[in-house]
Amino acid sequence: MNIASATIALVGTAFLSLNLAVNIQSLRSCQSSESPDLCNYTGSISNGMVSLLLILTSLELCVTISAIAMWCSANCCNSREEISSPPNSV
């Protein structure tokens, strides 16, 4: 599940970055619209929301990669030591 989450977060980061780049380009054409103030306002709000989503998706990616790293160090690297019981002296 962590690997799927990391993949989805990586794809989401790419899509949000692309969306932010396209929104910035569309904001430049606001001066030729009928109401440039409204266009600038809605564009700025949209860019703010996409930026927040990009930050949160990047945070999700970092948390997921950390969880994968901890899981790998606990399970894959043979870091577990065998627990032996002391000899029974009766």
Secondary structure by P-SEA (a helix, b strand, c coil): caaaaaaaaaaaaaaaaaaaaaaaaaaaaccccccaaaaaaaaaaaaaaaaaaaaaaaaaaaaaaaaaaaaaaacccccccccccccccc
